[in-house]
Amino acid sequence: MVRMSLRTRLTLIIASLMALLVVADSVRRLYDAHDDAVAEMDSVQRLAYALLPGVLSVPPAGASPEELLAGIDLMRQLGGVRHLAVEVHAPDGRLVRTSRTGPPRATPAALDWMEHRLRSRPAPRKDIYAGHEVIGYYLLVPNADDELHEIWDDYVKQTSMVVAIGLIACFMVHWAVGRALHPLGSVMRALSAIGEGRLDARLDNVGPGDLAPLSASFNAMAATLEAAVGERARLLRRLITHEEEIRSSLARDLHDELSPYLVAIQPHARLLADACKDRPELAAHLEAAHWMSTQIGQLLRLVRNLLEHLRPPDIEELGLRHALLELGNQRSRNTDAARVELHLDPHMGRLSPMHDITLYRVVQECLTNTVKHARCTRIDIHLDIDEQRGRVLLRVVDNGEPRPDAPAESGFGLVGMRERALALGGDCHAEPRPAGGWQVAVWLPLKTSLKDHP
């Protein structure tokens, strides 16, 4: 369904009201014209009744009544009287003479009702005398042909003029409404910019009068929002930075403190196992020695996995691309052997270290979630830089089983991803896909993610 703008809706409403007024005015004018036609035809009938001679001059000797009736000169008697047809009839009703000069003219279809009402009016009768004898009579028949065509011509002219004025008025209303609603367009553009994360958007002066304080109020609100969001992002960045420092400290302690002890203990455990194997009196301790050696190996692998999770391998030296490739390889080596496809922007090396670690952690959390919940066979990771919109876009999609009842954006992992995105002025959304699996979409503002170049 096509949605009309407010400007178009207001213009259509006003145009509809004007059309109703035009129709009502047209009906009123037609009925007024009918009443005027009736009054004019009554006046013409009275005038003709007075002008027509009721008594003929002394007739010639031997002339019959019919000859006398045929000799009446109606045109001389009536002159230029219109809207009336005078008929001369014999006493028995036979038509002897008429002032009508041709067949009736066709009436416009829209005035058929008026024609019927005018022609149905009674025709006055006036007797004709020759001496004291009635030799016939006049019948004053209403002739509305000329009047109906005059009414129709006037109606068409007036209606055309009204329609032309109405169209001009609609155009002016459309223009005036557009001018009046122009500030709303500026407000909507500014709101859209803020909704897209461009909190530095401001509203120029939108007009005089009551609209004058709108710009100041909007800009004050935007400035307050920008300051609040900036403060929140700053606090989140501090928390994330502190979190990364704790991760690095834990990784360093595990690597420098715990790992050397485990590495040192492992060969002694193997020696104990070999000694128990060679000496019969220690054979009872052989199984325990093997178990201890196996557990130490498990601890070393666990520590290695913790180190990889706490600190991205070589992300500072080799960059985000290498770290993501290594992360995908680790996920593919998991027991379900899901295939990871990476679609990385060739210019991703321009991103700042803070954004590198943020994007890495988001991908890491997404891959961890696919192991726990997705039961998928393929994972696609898309990382793009949108120069036009000034954004870094990350999208992680898997083809796991459909879960229509799964709540969107639930769980601590998703909350943590969103907090990381908000810390840099972006956002994160996660939701199940109708065809199955999940999709996580993250965007970060590009202007805060570019490295400082001289």
ZIVENTA-V180365 format. One record per backbone hydrogen bond with DSSP energy under -0.5 kcal/mol. NH is the residue of the N-H (numbers start at 1). CO is the residue of the C=O. E is the energy in kcal/mol with one decimal. If there is no record, write none. Layout:
BEGIN
NH&CO&E, NH&CO&E
END
This chain:
BEGIN
4&2&-0.5, 9&5&-2.5, 10&6&-2.6, 11&7&-2.1, 12&8&-2.6, 13&9&-2.5, 14&10&-2.5, 15&11&-2.6, 16&12&-2.6, 17&13&-2.3, 18&14&-2.3, 19&15&-2.4, 20&16&-2.4, 21&17&-2.2, 22&18&-2.4, 23&19&-2.5, 24&20&-2.8, 25&21&-2.7, 26&22&-2.4, 27&23&-2.5, 28&24&-2.3, 29&25&-2.6, 30&26&-2.2, 31&27&-2.2, 32&28&-2.5, 33&29&-2.5, 34&30&-2.1, 35&31&-2.3, 36&32&-2.6, 37&33&-2.5, 38&34&-2.4, 39&35&-2.3, 40&36&-2.6, 41&37&-2.7, 42&38&-2.4, 43&39&-2.1, 44&40&-2.5, 45&41&-2.5, 46&42&-2.2, 47&43&-2.4, 48&44&-3.0, 49&45&-2.5, 50&46&-1.7, 51&47&-2.1, 52&48&-2.4, 56&129&-3.1, 63&60&-1.6, 68&64&-2.2, 69&65&-2.3, 70&66&-2.3, 71&67&-1.2, 72&69&-1.4, 74&72&-1.1, 77&73&-1.7, 78&74&-2.8, 79&75&-2.0, 81&78&-1.1, 85&141&-3.1, 87&85&-0.5, 87&139&-2.2, 88&97&-3.9, 89&87&-0.6, 89&137&-2.8, 90&94&-2.9, 91&135&-0.5, 93&90&-2.5, 96&88&-3.4, 96&94&-0.5, 97&88&-1.6, 99&86&-1.8, 111&108&-2.0, 112&109&-1.6, 115&111&-2.6, 116&112&-2.4, 117&113&-1.7, 118&114&-2.6, 119&115&-2.7, 120&116&-1.3, 121&118&-1.2, 124&122&-0.6, 124&140&-0.6, 126&138&-2.1, 128&136&-3.0, 129&54&-3.6, 130&133&-2.9, 132&130&-0.6, 133&130&-1.3, 135&128&-2.2, 135&133&-0.7, 136&128&-1.0, 137&89&-2.2, 138&126&-3.9, 139&87&-2.6, 140&124&-2.8, 141&85&-2.6, 141&139&-1.3, 143&83&-1.4, 144&142&-0.6, 148&144&-3.1, 149&145&-2.1, 150&146&-2.3, 151&147&-2.7, 152&148&-2.6, 153&149&-2.6, 154&150&-2.5, 155&151&-2.5, 156&152&-2.7, 157&153&-2.3, 158&154&-2.7, 159&155&-2.9, 160&156&-2.5, 161&157&-2.1, 162&158&-2.6, 163&159&-3.0, 164&160&-2.4, 165&161&-2.5, 166&162&-2.8, 167&163&-2.7, 168&164&-2.3, 169&165&-2.6, 170&166&-2.7, 171&167&-2.5, 172&168&-2.4, 173&169&-2.7, 174&170&-3.0, 175&171&-2.4, 176&172&-3.0, 177&173&-3.4, 178&174&-2.1, 179&175&-2.3, 180&176&-2.6, 181&177&-2.6, 182&178&-0.7, 184&181&-0.8, 185&181&-1.3, 186&182&-1.6, 187&183&-2.4, 188&184&-2.8, 189&185&-2.4, 190&186&-2.2, 191&187&-2.7, 192&188&-2.7, 193&189&-2.1, 194&190&-2.1, 195&191&-2.7, 196&192&-1.6, 197&194&-1.7, 198&193&-2.4, 199&197&-1.8, 201&198&-1.7, 204&202&-0.5, 211&208&-1.4, 212&209&-1.4, 214&211&-1.1, 215&211&-0.7, 215&212&-0.6, 216&212&-0.7, 217&213&-2.6, 218&214&-2.8, 219&215&-2.8, 220&216&-2.2, 221&217&-2.4, 222&218&-2.9, 223&219&-2.5, 224&220&-2.4, 225&221&-2.7, 226&222&-2.8, 227&223&-2.4, 228&224&-2.6, 229&225&-3.0, 230&226&-2.5, 231&227&-2.5, 232&228&-2.5, 233&229&-2.9, 234&230&-2.5, 235&231&-2.4, 236&232&-2.7, 237&233&-2.7, 238&234&-2.1, 239&235&-2.4, 240&236&-3.0, 241&237&-3.1, 242&238&-2.7, 243&239&-2.6, 244&240&-2.8, 245&241&-2.2, 246&242&-2.4, 247&243&-2.7, 248&244&-2.7, 249&245&-2.6, 250&246&-3.0, 251&247&-2.9, 252&248&-2.7, 253&249&-2.6, 254&250&-2.9, 255&251&-2.5, 256&252&-3.2, 257&253&-2.7, 258&253&-1.5, 259&254&-2.8, 261&257&-0.8, 262&258&-2.1, 263&259&-3.0, 264&260&-2.3, 265&261&-2.4, 266&262&-2.0, 267&263&-0.8, 268&264&-0.7, 269&265&-2.2, 270&266&-1.8, 271&267&-2.3, 272&268&-2.5, 273&269&-2.0, 274&270&-2.5, 275&271&-2.7, 276&272&-2.5, 277&273&-1.5, 278&274&-1.7, 279&275&-2.1, 280&278&-0.6, 282&279&-1.5, 283&280&-1.7, 285&282&-1.9, 286&283&-1.4, 289&285&-2.1, 290&286&-2.4, 291&287&-2.5, 292&288&-2.4, 293&289&-2.1, 294&290&-2.4, 295&291&-2.6, 296&292&-2.1, 297&293&-1.8, 298&294&-2.2, 299&295&-2.6, 300&296&-2.2, 301&297&-2.1, 302&298&-2.6, 303&299&-2.7, 304&300&-2.2, 305&301&-2.4, 306&302&-2.5, 307&303&-2.4, 308&304&-2.0, 309&305&-2.0, 310&306&-2.8, 311&307&-2.3, 315&312&-0.9, 318&314&-3.1, 319&314&-0.7, 319&315&-0.6, 323&319&-1.7, 324&320&-2.8, 325&321&-2.3, 326&322&-2.4, 327&323&-2.2, 328&324&-2.6, 329&325&-2.2, 330&326&-2.3, 331&327&-2.0, 332&328&-2.2, 333&329&-1.4, 334&331&-1.4, 337&334&-1.2, 339&377&-2.5, 341&339&-0.6, 341&379&-3.1, 342&340&-0.5, 343&381&-3.4, 344&342&-0.5, 345&383&-1.5, 348&345&-1.5, 350&347&-1.7, 351&348&-1.5, 352&449&-2.7, 356&352&-2.3, 357&353&-2.4, 358&354&-1.7, 359&355&-2.9, 360&356&-2.4, 361&357&-2.6, 362&358&-2.2, 363&359&-2.4, 364&360&-2.7, 365&361&-2.5, 366&362&-2.4, 367&363&-2.6, 368&364&-2.1, 369&365&-2.3, 370&366&-1.9, 371&367&-1.4, 372&368&-1.7, 373&369&-3.1, 374&369&-0.8, 375&370&-1.1, 379&339&-2.7, 380&397&-3.1, 381&341&-2.9, 382&380&-0.5, 382&395&-3.1, 383&343&-2.8, 384&393&-2.8, 386&384&-0.6, 386&391&-3.0, 387&385&-1.0, 390&386&-1.2, 391&386&-2.1, 392&444&-3.1, 393&384&-3.1, 393&391&-0.5, 394&442&-3.1, 395&382&-2.6, 396&440&-2.5, 397&380&-2.6, 398&438&-1.9, 399&378&-1.5, 401&374&-1.3, 406&403&-1.6, 410&407&-0.6, 415&411&-1.7, 416&412&-2.7, 417&413&-2.1, 418&414&-2.3, 419&415&-2.3, 420&416&-2.0, 421&417&-2.1, 422&418&-2.8, 423&419&-1.9, 424&420&-0.7, 424&421&-1.0, 425&422&-1.8, 426&421&-2.8, 427&443&-1.9, 429&441&-2.7, 431&439&-2.0, 433&437&-2.8, 436&433&-1.3, 437&401&-0.9, 439&431&-2.2, 440&396&-2.5, 441&429&-3.2, 442&394&-3.1, 443&427&-2.2, 444&392&-2.2, 445&424&-0.5, 446&390&-3.0, 447&390&-0.5, 448&445&-0.6, 449&446&-1.5, 450&446&-0.9, 451&350&-2.1, 453&451&-0.6
END
